[in-house]
Amino acid sequence: MLTRKLGLKEIIRGSKKYLSMIRGKSLFSLHIEVTRKCNARCRFCDYWKNKNEENRLDDYSQIVRRFQPLHITITGGEPLLRPDLDRIISRIVTINSFVYVNCITNGILLNADRARKLWDAGLHQLSISLDFPDERHDVTRNVPGLWTHIRQLLSELPTAGLDNLCFNTVITKENLNSVTEMVRLAYNNGWKISFSTYNPYKNRNFDYRLDKDTTGRLEELVEELLVLKRKYRCITNSDFYLRKIPEYVKSGGISGCTAGIKWAHVSPDGRIRRCSEKEFLGHWTKYNPRETPPTSCTECWYACRGESEAPLGLKRILELLL
């Protein structure tokens, strides 16, 4: 099996970047949106409504080189709509001494051959979005047969030689009672799972919002996840992030966001946003995170935000990278 586990040299290089990051000389993370187009019709997202032509870069490697993040997430829209995605990943990995690259896809266009090309290009982790462990996933994504396809990928992708596969699940009011089942699905198939928290302000859709009526069950769920994290070792979230989810729901927001300062969002055309939902901070050649004013927004508790605020000691670094 082709392995993407990190060797000693990569761990040393990653440690050097970690030290650079905590000194404020580089970013924790970059989220590179290679397209805003999408081939799903998710009920909680409006990206699929975008039918306009978009300006987008052919190469994002120089952006990564300038900001030297420890971690990159390649996202969209749906990143697999880019036929040149393997080349994009290869360029990023080739000219950067160390960077951990994850790609999140809805899985519609994914098969073993495409996944292997991304892996051979240097991808460290491949993540598939999953809302439910059954056909209810088809309903939320408005893609009939998607769950059946993902279920086939559960065994096909490891057989193709990928050893770092992950489900990416947004916790909502609708799937609250299916979360632990998805953890076991991941564990039983040798996958990981990462959780984020639904943000109703993305497109003003409050149908899936975790409201105060769910707080009791949510607190129970977090304790269950902390137990399962230690038992199965397949949940990638920090304890810090998970424990903050009920607080976010109770208060309706969490202050202290470091978007634009510790991490940032790259639009397809190379402009930098504070995050995927907020203002542009300038073209990547002009943006300077040390000159970016703090954000006052408290709206989300996405994992991309919360994990950048989690205490990042050596234990957490190893937990993330190994």
Buried (B, 14 or more C-beta within 10 A) or exposed (E): EEEBEBEEEBBEBBBEBBEBBEEEEBBBBBBBBBBBBBBBEBBBBEBBEEEEEEEBBEBBBBBBEBBBBBBBBBBBBBBBBBEEBBBBBBBBBEEBEBBBBBBBBBBBBBBBEBBBBBBEBBBBBBBBBBBBBBEBBBBBBEBEEBBEBBBEBBEBBBEBBBBBBBBBBBBBBBBBEBBBEBBBBBBEBEBBBBBBBBBBEBBEBEEBBBEEEBBEBBBEBBEEBBEBBEEBEBBBBBBBBBBBBBEBBEEEBBEEBBBBBBBBBBBBEBBBBBBBBBEEBEEBEEBEBEEBEEBEBBBBBBBBBBBBBBEBEEEBBEBBBE
